[in-house]
Structures are given as structure tokens and as C-alpha cells.
């Protein structure tokens, strides 16, 4: 693995951790102090992206 691949993998992991942290922060408490009637739902889609490279 060359240094470019290592940097890209590190950035992807950092972005994923930041996004998960943000979602957990936003779902952990009501928006702007208001009580929400329903819990917030989140859809997480995982994939390798191989389809994009094969087109």
C-alpha cells in the first residue's frame, strides 16, 4: 500500500467517525430544546464503490 492509499483510507475513516459522531449527537437530544414527538431515524448505506469503478 502506498502513501496515497493510506492517506485516502485515513481520511475516509475520519469522515465516517465524524459523521457517526454528528448523527449520535443530533439524535441524543431534542432539536432546539423542543420535545420531538417521534425519534429521528437514520439510514446508513455501506458499500465498496466497486460498481462506480467498473462502469
C-alpha positions, 0 to 999 in steps of 0.5 A: 500500500502506498502513501496515497492509499493510506492517506485516502483510507485515513481520511475516509475513516475520519469522515465516517467517525465524524459523521457517526459522531454528528448523527449520535449527537443530533439524535441524543437530544431534542432539536432546539430544546423542543420535545420531538414527538417521534425519534429521528431515524437514520439510514446508513448505506455501506458499500465498496464503490466497486460498481462506480469503478467498473462502469 
